[in-house]
Amino acid sequence: MKVSQDGQDATKRSGIWDIIPGIKIDDFLFDPCGYSMNGILPGGYYITIHVTPEPHCSYVSFESNVPQASYEGLILKVLEVFNPGKFLMTVFANSASIAHGSLKQLEKIDCLPRYRRNDHQFCSFKNYYLTYTQFSRPII
């Protein structure tokens, strides 16, 4: 609240507005701190973001069901906005999902600009696949 007047102002100033263009956004800035946003696109697709900017437990969550053949561009946009010290990513897909090919692509990404992969897990379930990847910035 020291930087932005309300949720809409925070959404624009932070760059969240540009993560997925064309999304209809409902956002809220909490007093004394915190931010929440839900966005929808035609077809039932959504993104949701929650920010808890506490010095002792700062946390951001980004969740979406927007289908992507490749998630690398979306990941880079989210990282640019939030600049986390570490992050984890979980992708669910099945053989009919547009994201199905991205599961193998994510397996090959062992580093991103300023980040190094620490862990990567791939799980095959009866009706879907899950990939979990954890990245952090190297300590220099």
Secondary structure as UniProt FT lines:
FT   HELIX           7..14
FT   HELIX           16..18
FT   TURN            21..22
FT   STRAND          24..29
FT   STRAND          35..41
FT   TURN            42..44
FT   STRAND          45..52
FT   TURN            55..57
FT   STRAND          59..64
FT   HELIX           72..82
FT   STRAND          86..93
FT   TURN            95..96
FT   TURN            98..99
FT   HELIX           100..108
FT   STRAND          111..112
FT   TURN            113..114
FT   STRAND          115..124
FT   STRAND          129..136
//
